[in-house]
Amino acid sequence: MRTNVVIIGGGPSGLLLSRLLSIDGIDNIVLEKQSEEHVTGRIRAGVLENGTIQMLKKAGVSDRLEKEGFDHDCIQLSFKNHGFRINLKELTNKHVTVYGQTEVTKDLYNIIKKENGNIINNAEDVLPQAVDTDAPFVTFKKDGVEKKIKCDLVAGCDGFHGISRTVIPKSIIKSFERKYPFGWLGILSETPPVSEELIYANHGNGFALASMRNENLSRYYIQTPLNEKIEAWTDQKFWDELKKRLPTEAAETIITGRSIEKSIAPLRSFVCEPMSWEKLFLVGDAAHIVPPTGAKGLNLAVSDVYYLHNALKKYYQSHTNESLKKYSYNALSRVWKAIRFSWWMTTTFHKFPEQSSFDQRIQDSEIEYLENSVASQKVLAENYVGLPY
């Protein structure tokens, strides 16, 4: 087989890149190790920045999003069970849209199949090779048969545990990481959301988040130690603890019910530099991870796609690689700003194991200042809705 670009990973970033390249007439093949059913069945959050919405419109997959997505002009913050609003629309003239990453992935799969795009699911032992030569290729197994795709370039969209990043020599790549000493215990419940807006709560017992999937599907999280066992958390125990941490008004009006999904996720910040090497380009979680506190994971992957798609388009139009050489620098500039914001949200709203009463007072004062400072609110708002590309 022969193509222009091999895309390793059929998650939302790989699919979006594939779709945009196809629109520009650039041949590409997506290799995904899991089945389509597995990929489109993964439950993921979905707070979409304005830039992400524009990219999905460009890809032709915004119809369902515009009908079913929930535009949020505000978010709520809380400390000591007292809540207040940050008006994103007034402060930035932008909003965010709640629309599940799962749904984004489904929309991309559907249009790529409709337009006869090339996605190879259940591709095993995928390995990019000779990416530092003029003849790169990717090998993989399909139904036990070894196959090879010759290409010009390789895009690694295969996540933190994927193969792509490991191909870059250790002498060239540098990693930056912070692991947080707690996780998020999250439940999904078929109940109306407690609020039309997301609620981020700081509490002496730990962080809590109230979010939604739709009018009858709610997603709630509470901070827990990393060694917690899901079995130790009955639904009733979760609801009782969540109510303690939310603003009083929300705690008194929340509708509880049986959880239909429950999980604990660790939190980390991770960045690797550079995000490219020779003919290989890293995208999304393959290059960086953010804690979910700032709602930046999927949005950062989409901004990577923005920079890489534009660079690839110029490469095939002008047959020069100047834009490709700048990809890592351009992407990382935005990545680090999002890493900083997510770190700030995480350290401001979570309780750390060794946190003293002084530390708690500092957090309270930080959030109280935010409540009463328009300038501080604007800084938060412009980061939350997404910095420009």
VOPAGU-2260 file (C-alpha; in pm, 1 decimal, decimal comma):
REM VOPAGU-2260
SITE   aa  ch    i         X         Y         Z
SITE  MET   A    0       0,0       0,0       0,0
SITE  ARG   A    1     100,6     360,7     -56,5
SITE  THR   A    2     -40,6     686,3      82,2
SITE  ASN   A    3      67,8    1039,6     164,3
SITE  VAL   A    4      11,9    1035,8     540,4
SITE  VAL   A    5     -31,5     741,7     776,6
SITE  ILE   A    6    -227,0     837,2    1086,3
SITE  ILE   A    7    -169,2     608,0    1383,0
SITE  GLY   A    8    -470,2     619,5    1613,0
SITE  GLY   A    9    -841,0     643,1    1533,9
SITE  GLY   A   10    -952,2     860,2    1822,0
SITE  PRO   A   11   -1098,4    1207,8    1767,5
SITE  SER   A   12    -766,1    1376,8    1681,0
SITE  GLY   A   13    -663,5    1111,9    1428,7
SITE  LEU   A   14   -1007,5    1107,5    1270,2
SITE  LEU   A   15   -1028,7    1486,4    1253,6
SITE  LEU   A   16    -686,4    1510,4    1090,6
SITE  SER   A   17    -784,9    1240,6     841,6
SITE  ARG   A   18   -1106,8    1418,8     750,7
SITE  LEU   A   19    -939,9    1758,4     700,9
SITE  LEU   A   20    -661,7    1608,0     487,7
SITE  SER   A   21    -917,3    1428,0     272,8
SITE  ILE   A   22   -1106,5    1751,9     213,9
SITE  ASP   A   23    -778,7    1897,1      80,0
SITE  GLY   A   24    -719,9    1596,5    -143,7
SITE  ILE   A   25    -430,3    1459,0      62,5
SITE  ASP   A   26    -443,5    1079,3      73,8
SITE  ASN   A   27    -424,5     923,9     419,0
SITE  ILE   A   28    -487,0     598,0     601,3
SITE  VAL   A   29    -588,8     568,7     967,9
SITE  LEU   A   30    -462,9     268,8    1165,5
SITE  GLU   A   31    -655,2     194,5    1485,9
SITE  LYS   A   32    -577,8    -103,9    1709,2
SITE  GLN   A   33    -930,9    -126,6    1850,2
SITE  SER   A   34   -1263,1    -196,5    1680,3
SITE  GLU   A   35   -1490,1      88,2    1576,8
SITE  GLU   A   36   -1742,0     -23,2    1839,9
SITE  HIS   A   37   -1476,3      -1,5    2111,5
SITE  VAL   A   38   -1355,7     343,7    2004,5
SITE  THR   A   39   -1703,3     493,7    1972,5
SITE  GLY   A   40   -1816,0     335,7    2298,2
SITE  ARG   A   41   -1554,4     496,7    2523,3
SITE  ILE   A   42   -1713,1     739,6    2770,0
SITE  ARG   A   43   -1525,5    1071,0    2768,5
SITE  ALA   A   44   -1601,6    1425,3    2879,8
SITE  GLY   A   45   -1675,7    1691,6    2626,2
SITE  VAL   A   46   -1642,3    2062,0    2704,3
SITE  LEU   A   47   -1560,9    2209,2    2364,0
SITE  GLU   A   48   -1387,8    2541,8    2306,5
SITE  ASN   A   49   -1499,1    2778,9    2033,1
SITE  GLY   A   50   -1188,8    2689,9    1829,4
SITE  THR   A   51   -1277,9    2321,3    1849,6
SITE  ILE   A   52   -1630,6    2395,5    1726,9
SITE  GLN   A   53   -1489,2    2586,1    1429,0
SITE  MET   A   54   -1259,2    2295,3    1341,5
SITE  LEU   A   55   -1549,9    2050,4    1353,7
SITE  LYS   A   56   -1753,2    2281,1    1130,5
SITE  LYS   A   57   -1464,0    2286,9     884,3
SITE  ALA   A   58   -1465,7    1906,7     888,7
SITE  GLY   A   59   -1839,0    1902,0     815,4
SITE  VAL   A   60   -1941,9    1734,1    1139,1
SITE  SER   A   61   -2119,8    2010,1    1329,8
SITE  ASP   A   62   -2486,6    1943,0    1243,1
SITE  ARG   A   63   -2565,8    1709,7    1533,0
SITE  LEU   A   64   -2342,3    1907,9    1765,9
SITE  GLU   A   65   -2540,1    2226,0    1694,6
SITE  LYS   A   66   -2869,9    2044,4    1758,4
SITE  GLU   A   67   -2773,0    1843,5    2066,6
SITE  GLY   A   68   -2485,1    2036,6    2223,8
SITE  PHE   A   69   -2542,7    2264,2    2523,3
SITE  ASP   A   70   -2393,0    2612,5    2496,0
SITE  HIS   A   71   -2266,2    2736,0    2831,7
SITE  ASP   A   72   -2222,6    3110,4    2874,0
SITE  CYS   A   73   -2121,8    3074,2    3239,9
SITE  ILE   A   74   -1954,5    2839,8    3485,2
SITE  GLN   A   75   -1993,5    2834,0    3862,0
SITE  LEU   A   76   -1714,8    2827,3    4119,2
SITE  SER   A   77   -1757,4    2746,0    4485,9
SITE  PHE   A   78   -1566,3    2759,4    4813,3
SITE  LYS   A   79   -1690,4    2695,3    5166,4
SITE  ASN   A   80   -2023,8    2588,1    5009,0
SITE  HIS   A   81   -2070,9    2933,8    4859,5
SITE  GLY   A   82   -2111,1    2954,1    4482,1
SITE  PHE   A   83   -2074,1    3236,4    4232,3
SITE  ARG   A   84   -2079,5    3266,4    3853,6
SITE  ILE   A   85   -1812,2    3348,9    3597,0
SITE  ASN   A   86   -1988,7    3494,4    3292,6
SITE  LEU   A   87   -1775,5    3370,2    3005,1
SITE  LYS   A   88   -1991,7    3538,0    2742,4
SITE  GLU   A   89   -1972,9    3884,3    2897,5
SITE  LEU   A   90   -1601,1    3857,7    2968,0
SITE  THR   A   91   -1485,5    3711,4    2634,4
SITE  ASN   A   92   -1783,2    3720,6    2396,6
SITE  LYS   A   93   -1740,4    3343,0    2367,1
SITE  HIS   A   94   -1891,0    3035,5    2525,6
SITE  VAL   A   95   -1813,7    2665,5    2560,5
SITE  THR   A   96   -2032,2    2381,0    2437,9
SITE  VAL   A   97   -2098,4    2057,6    2624,8
SITE  TYR   A   98   -2103,8    1772,4    2373,7
SITE  GLY   A   99   -1947,7    1437,6    2457,8
SITE  GLN   A  100   -1616,5    1335,6    2304,8
SITE  THR   A  101   -1783,1    1002,8    2231,3
SITE  GLU   A  102   -2032,4    1182,8    2008,2
SITE  VAL   A  103   -1755,2    1376,8    1831,6
SITE  THR   A  104   -1582,7    1046,9    1755,1
SITE  LYS   A  105   -1904,8     892,4    1622,1
SITE  ASP   A  106   -1968,6    1192,4    1397,2
SITE  LEU   A  107   -1617,8    1174,1    1251,7
SITE  TYR   A  108   -1637,8     798,4    1193,8
SITE  ASN   A  109   -1970,2     837,8    1015,0
SITE  ILE   A  110   -1858,4    1107,8     773,9
SITE  ILE   A  111   -1525,4     940,6     696,1
SITE  LYS   A  112   -1704,3     616,1     610,8
SITE  LYS   A  113   -1965,7     804,3     409,3
SITE  GLU   A  114   -1693,5     977,8     207,5
SITE  ASN   A  115   -1502,8     650,8     156,0
SITE  GLY   A  116   -1213,9     741,3     382,6
SITE  ASN   A  117    -968,1     471,3     481,1
SITE  ILE   A  118    -980,6     354,0     843,2
SITE  ILE   A  119    -828,5      17,0     927,1
SITE  ASN   A  120    -957,6    -102,6    1263,4
SITE  ASN   A  121    -814,1    -392,7    1465,1
SITE  ALA   A  122    -465,7    -312,2    1332,5
SITE  GLU   A  123    -215,9    -494,2    1553,6
SITE  ASP   A  124     155,7    -434,3    1618,7
SITE  VAL   A  125     156,7     -99,9    1441,1
SITE  LEU   A  126     511,6      33,2    1402,8
SITE  PRO   A  127     636,1     344,1    1219,3
SITE  GLN   A  128     976,5     278,3    1063,7
SITE  ALA   A  129    1250,2     466,4     878,3
SITE  VAL   A  130    1091,2     799,2     970,5
SITE  ASP   A  131    1436,4     959,1     961,8
SITE  THR   A  132    1479,7     869,9     594,5
SITE  ASP   A  133    1319,5     973,6     266,0
SITE  ALA   A  134    1125,1     647,4     255,7
SITE  PRO   A  135     926,4     607,7     580,0
SITE  PHE   A  136     675,7     326,5     616,6
SITE  VAL   A  137     445,3     173,2     873,3
SITE  THR   A  138     400,4    -197,4     937,2
SITE  PHE   A  139     106,6    -365,4    1108,2
SITE  LYS   A  140     -83,8    -692,1    1127,0
SITE  LYS   A  141    -442,4    -737,8    1016,7
SITE  ASP   A  142    -611,9   -1072,5    1076,1
SITE  GLY   A  143    -269,0   -1219,4    1145,1
SITE  VAL   A  144    -122,0   -1102,5     812,9
SITE  GLU   A  145     170,9    -857,8     815,3
SITE  LYS   A  146     113,9    -549,7     601,5
SITE  LYS   A  147     317,1    -244,1     504,5
SITE  ILE   A  148     218,8     109,2     405,4
SITE  LYS   A  149     472,3     331,1     232,8
SITE  CYS   A  150     418,1     700,4     298,1
SITE  ASP   A  151     562,9    1050,4     303,9
SITE  LEU   A  152     483,4    1132,2     665,3
SITE  VAL   A  153     345,8     975,5     984,3
SITE  ALA   A  154     110,6    1138,2    1237,3
SITE  GLY   A  155     115,4     976,1    1580,5
SITE  CYS   A  156    -232,7    1024,6    1728,9
SITE  ASP   A  157    -216,6     708,4    1938,5
SITE  GLY   A  158    -231,9     845,2    2292,0
SITE  PHE   A  159      -2,6     843,4    2593,0
SITE  HIS   A  160      56,0     466,8    2580,9
SITE  GLY   A  161      95,1     451,1    2201,8
SITE  ILE   A  162     399,7     346,0    2002,6
SITE  SER   A  163     463,9     671,7    1818,2
SITE  ARG   A  164     641,0     868,7    2089,7
SITE  THR   A  165     874,3     577,5    2168,8
SITE  VAL   A  166    1016,3     590,5    1815,6
SITE  ILE   A  167    1184,2     925,1    1886,0
SITE  PRO   A  168    1538,9     863,5    2018,7
SITE  LYS   A  169    1579,9     919,6    2393,7
SITE  SER   A  170    1871,6    1150,0    2319,9
SITE  ILE   A  171    1633,4    1386,3    2139,7
SITE  ILE   A  172    1310,2    1375,9    2335,3
SITE  LYS   A  173    1261,1    1534,0    2677,6
SITE  SER   A  174     964,8    1476,7    2906,5
SITE  PHE   A  175     811,8    1699,0    3173,9
SITE  GLU   A  176     567,4    1546,4    3418,9
SITE  ARG   A  177     377,3    1610,8    3738,1
SITE  LYS   A  178     167,3    1336,1    3894,4
SITE  TYR   A  179    -100,0    1455,9    4134,0
SITE  PRO   A  180    -151,0    1262,8    4460,0
SITE  PHE   A  181    -524,6    1209,8    4412,4
SITE  GLY   A  182    -777,7    1094,9    4157,2
SITE  TRP   A  183   -1132,1    1170,5    4047,0
SITE  LEU   A  184   -1410,6     931,0    4139,6
SITE  GLY   A  185   -1677,2     989,8    3877,3
SITE  ILE   A  186   -2028,1     857,7    3829,3
SITE  LEU   A  187   -2272,8     880,8    3542,6
SITE  SER   A  188   -2639,7     886,5    3642,1
SITE  GLU   A  189   -2966,6     907,9    3452,6
SITE  THR   A  190   -3077,9    1213,2    3646,9
SITE  PRO   A  191   -3136,6    1579,3    3550,6
SITE  PRO   A  192   -2823,9    1792,1    3605,6
SITE  VAL   A  193   -2823,9    1992,0    3926,7
SITE  SER   A  194   -2736,5    2303,5    3727,0
SITE  GLU   A  195   -2738,4    2420,1    3366,1
SITE  GLU   A  196   -2378,8    2530,1    3427,9
SITE  LEU   A  197   -2071,4    2335,9    3534,7
SITE  ILE   A  198   -1987,3    2375,1    3904,1
SITE  TYR   A  199   -1623,6    2358,6    4024,4
SITE  ALA   A  200   -1612,4    2329,0    4403,3
SITE  ASN   A  201   -1328,4    2371,2    4651,5
SITE  HIS   A  202   -1403,7    2214,8    4989,8
SITE  GLY   A  203   -1212,0    2111,4    5298,4
SITE  ASN   A  204   -1288,8    1746,8    5212,0
SITE  GLY   A  205   -1162,8    1788,6    4854,9
SITE  PHE   A  206   -1266,5    1895,6    4507,2
SITE  ALA   A  207   -1604,3    1826,7    4343,9
SITE  LEU   A  208   -1740,2    1886,7    3994,2
SITE  ALA   A  209   -2098,5    1883,7    3870,7
SITE  SER   A  210   -2138,2    1849,6    3494,3
SITE  MET   A  211   -2384,3    1711,7    3239,9
SITE  ARG   A  212   -2413,6    1502,4    2926,2
SITE  ASN   A  213   -2772,0    1598,5    2841,2
SITE  GLU   A  214   -3100,6    1696,5    3007,6
SITE  ASN   A  215   -3138,8    1355,3    3170,9
SITE  LEU   A  216   -2777,8    1239,8    3205,0
SITE  SER   A  217   -2546,1    1385,3    3467,3
SITE  ARG   A  218   -2175,3    1341,3    3536,0
SITE  TYR   A  219   -2040,4    1409,9    3885,6
SITE  TYR   A  220   -1690,6    1382,7    4031,8
SITE  ILE   A  221   -1531,3    1399,2    4373,0
SITE  GLN   A  222   -1161,8    1399,5    4459,8
SITE  THR   A  223   -1041,1    1080,9    4629,7
SITE  PRO   A  224    -705,6     931,8    4732,1
SITE  LEU   A  225    -537,2     730,4    4456,3
SITE  ASN   A  226    -560,4     408,0    4656,1
SITE  GLU   A  227    -938,6     425,6    4695,5
SITE  LYS   A  228   -1137,8     122,5    4583,0
SITE  ILE   A  229   -1451,4     175,9    4378,9
SITE  GLU   A  230   -1617,7    -105,5    4574,0
SITE  ALA   A  231   -1590,7     107,9    4888,4
SITE  TRP   A  232   -1811,6     374,1    4733,9
SITE  THR   A  233   -2177,6     286,6    4726,8
SITE  ASP   A  234   -2402,3     525,4    4536,3
SITE  GLN   A  235   -2541,9     658,6    4863,0
SITE  LYS   A  236   -2194,8     722,9    5004,8
SITE  PHE   A  237   -2099,5     910,6    4687,6
SITE  TRP   A  238   -2410,4    1130,8    4690,4
SITE  ASP   A  239   -2366,2    1210,8    5060,1
SITE  GLU   A  240   -2005,8    1319,4    5006,0
SITE  LEU   A  241   -2086,7    1515,4    4690,3
SITE  LYS   A  242   -2356,9    1712,3    4873,3
SITE  LYS   A  243   -2108,3    1809,3    5144,6
SITE  ARG   A  244   -1878,9    1966,6    4884,3
SITE  LEU   A  245   -2121,0    2144,0    4651,4
SITE  PRO   A  246   -2266,3    2492,6    4708,8
SITE  THR   A  247   -2551,0    2477,2    4959,8
SITE  GLU   A  248   -2820,1    2560,7    4702,4
SITE  ALA   A  249   -2703,8    2281,9    4469,7
SITE  ALA   A  250   -2673,0    2031,6    4753,4
SITE  GLU   A  251   -3030,8    2099,3    4859,6
SITE  THR   A  252   -3181,8    2060,1    4511,8
SITE  ILE   A  253   -2973,2    1783,3    4351,8
SITE  ILE   A  254   -3169,2    1482,7    4225,5
SITE  THR   A  255   -2987,6    1156,4    4298,8
SITE  GLY   A  256   -3026,9     812,9    4146,9
SITE  ARG   A  257   -2856,3     488,3    4060,4
SITE  SER   A  258   -2518,6     523,2    3890,0
SITE  ILE   A  259   -2484,0     358,1    3549,4
SITE  GLU   A  260   -2105,4     398,3    3535,0
SITE  LYS   A  261   -1845,3     454,2    3804,8
SITE  SER   A  262   -1467,7     490,2    3776,0
SITE  ILE   A  263   -1159,2     646,5    3933,8
SITE  ALA   A  264    -913,4     836,1    3712,7
SITE  PRO   A  265    -563,3     953,0    3815,7
SITE  LEU   A  266    -451,0    1306,9    3733,3
SITE  ARG   A  267    -123,7    1409,3    3572,9
SITE  SER   A  268      39,0    1685,0    3370,7
SITE  PHE   A  269     276,8    1564,2    3099,6
SITE  VAL   A  270     452,5    1721,5    2802,9
SITE  CYS   A  271     718,0    1586,4    2569,1
SITE  GLU   A  272     943,6    1802,8    2355,7
SITE  PRO   A  273     979,0    1814,8    2063,3
SITE  MET   A  274     645,0    1705,0    1918,1
SITE  SER   A  275     806,0    1601,6    1591,8
SITE  TRP   A  276    1112,8    1421,7    1465,9
SITE  GLU   A  277    1203,4    1396,6    1099,9
SITE  LYS   A  278     890,5    1256,6     925,1
SITE  LEU   A  279     699,9    1179,3    1248,8
SITE  PHE   A  280     457,7    1423,1    1414,2
SITE  LEU   A  281     289,6    1371,6    1753,0
SITE  VAL   A  282     -66,4    1488,2    1816,4
SITE  GLY   A  283    -279,4    1505,9    2131,9
SITE  ASP   A  284    -221,7    1265,8    2420,1
SITE  ALA   A  285      77,1    1114,1    2241,1
SITE  ALA   A  286     258,6    1437,2    2326,1
SITE  HIS   A  287      81,6    1583,7    2628,1
SITE  ILE   A  288    -164,6    1509,0    2907,6
SITE  VAL   A  289    -355,0    1758,2    3120,2
SITE  PRO   A  290    -564,8    1696,8    3430,7
SITE  PRO   A  291    -932,3    1733,1    3338,1
SITE  THR   A  292    -983,8    2026,4    3574,5
SITE  GLY   A  293    -940,1    2285,8    3299,7
SITE  ALA   A  294   -1134,6    2093,0    3031,3
SITE  LYS   A  295    -839,5    2109,1    2791,5
SITE  GLY   A  296    -762,5    1749,4    2685,5
SITE  LEU   A  297    -965,0    1713,2    2365,6
SITE  ASN   A  298    -934,2    2083,5    2287,8
SITE  LEU   A  299    -554,2    2068,3    2298,6
SITE  ALA   A  300    -556,8    1770,8    2063,2
SITE  VAL   A  301    -773,8    1968,2    1821,3
SITE  SER   A  302    -535,9    2264,8    1833,2
SITE  ASP   A  303    -249,7    2027,0    1745,6
SITE  VAL   A  304    -456,0    1909,1    1449,3
SITE  TYR   A  305    -504,7    2273,1    1348,7
SITE  TYR   A  306    -129,4    2338,2    1337,1
SITE  LEU   A  307     -38,6    2005,5    1175,7
SITE  HIS   A  308    -315,7    2016,8     915,3
SITE  ASN   A  309    -213,1    2367,0     805,8
SITE  ALA   A  310     153,1    2263,2     789,3
SITE  LEU   A  311      73,0    1951,2     585,1
SITE  LYS   A  312    -147,8    2149,0     349,7
SITE  LYS   A  313     133,4    2396,8     282,5
SITE  TYR   A  314     381,0    2110,4     243,4
SITE  TYR   A  315     178,5    1947,9     -33,0
SITE  GLN   A  316      92,6    2277,7    -198,2
SITE  SER   A  317     441,2    2432,2    -203,1
SITE  HIS   A  318     660,5    2120,5    -168,3
SITE  THR   A  319     863,2    2292,2     105,2
SITE  ASN   A  320     876,1    2177,4     465,5
SITE  GLU   A  321     923,8    2510,4     646,4
SITE  SER   A  322     577,3    2491,0     803,0
SITE  LEU   A  323     634,3    2131,9     914,6
SITE  LYS   A  324     957,7    2238,9    1084,1
SITE  LYS   A  325     759,0    2496,0    1285,2
SITE  TYR   A  326     482,2    2254,9    1387,2
SITE  SER   A  327     632,8    2149,5    1720,4
SITE  TYR   A  328     716,0    2506,2    1824,7
SITE  ASN   A  329     372,3    2640,5    1733,7
SITE  ALA   A  330     185,3    2355,8    1900,9
SITE  LEU   A  331     396,5    2358,5    2218,3
SITE  SER   A  332     350,1    2731,2    2266,2
SITE  ARG   A  333     -22,9    2676,2    2308,8
SITE  VAL   A  334      18,9    2344,6    2491,7
SITE  TRP   A  335     224,7    2497,8    2773,5
SITE  LYS   A  336     -28,3    2776,3    2825,4
SITE  ALA   A  337    -302,7    2515,6    2864,0
SITE  ILE   A  338     -79,7    2306,6    3093,1
SITE  ARG   A  339     -31,9    2614,8    3311,7
SITE  PHE   A  340    -404,5    2687,5    3327,9
SITE  SER   A  341    -494,4    2326,0    3407,8
SITE  TRP   A  342    -225,0    2316,7    3678,0
SITE  TRP   A  343    -364,1    2638,7    3828,6
SITE  MET   A  344    -720,4    2505,7    3831,5
SITE  THR   A  345    -601,4    2179,9    3986,5
SITE  THR   A  346    -389,2    2335,2    4260,9
SITE  THR   A  347    -652,9    2597,8    4342,0
SITE  PHE   A  348    -950,8    2365,8    4378,5
SITE  HIS   A  349    -803,8    2040,7    4515,3
SITE  LYS   A  350    -696,2    1946,3    4866,5
SITE  PHE   A  351    -342,4    1806,2    4876,4
SITE  PRO   A  352    -245,6    1534,5    5127,3
SITE  GLU   A  353      -5,5    1754,7    5325,7
SITE  GLN   A  354    -221,9    2065,1    5298,7
SITE  SER   A  355    -224,8    2276,1    5614,1
SITE  SER   A  356    -490,3    2514,1    5745,7
SITE  PHE   A  357    -272,1    2795,5    5607,9
SITE  ASP   A  358    -284,1    2638,9    5260,6
SITE  GLN   A  359    -662,5    2610,8    5280,3
SITE  ARG   A  360    -691,0    2977,1    5377,7
SITE  ILE   A  361    -475,1    3071,1    5078,0
SITE  GLN   A  362    -706,3    2874,9    4845,7
SITE  ASP   A  363   -1011,1    3039,3    5000,8
SITE  SER   A  364    -856,1    3383,8    4956,0
SITE  GLU   A  365    -758,5    3307,5    4596,1
SITE  ILE   A  366   -1115,4    3209,9    4505,6
SITE  GLU   A  367   -1268,5    3495,9    4706,8
SITE  TYR   A  368   -1044,8    3740,1    4519,7
SITE  LEU   A  369   -1159,6    3582,2    4195,5
SITE  GLU   A  370   -1521,8    3635,5    4294,6
SITE  ASN   A  371   -1469,0    4008,4    4340,7
SITE  SER   A  372   -1215,9    4093,2    4068,8
SITE  VAL   A  373   -1335,4    4139,5    3711,8
SITE  ALA   A  374    -975,3    4142,6    3590,4
SITE  SER   A  375    -906,0    3806,5    3754,8
SITE  GLN   A  376   -1230,2    3662,9    3618,0
SITE  LYS   A  377   -1137,4    3772,7    3266,2
SITE  VAL   A  378    -803,2    3589,8    3286,8
SITE  LEU   A  379    -983,0    3271,5    3391,3
SITE  ALA   A  380   -1254,8    3315,5    3130,1
SITE  GLU   A  381   -1024,5    3371,5    2832,5
SITE  ASN   A  382    -825,4    3061,2    2926,8
SITE  TYR   A  383   -1136,6    2852,3    2988,3
SITE  VAL   A  384   -1302,3    2933,0    2654,1
SITE  GLY   A  385    -969,4    2869,0    2481,0
SITE  LEU   A  386    -677,4    3084,3    2375,5
SITE  PRO   A  387    -660,2    3170,1    2003,3
SITE  TYR   A  388    -460,5    2946,1    1769,7
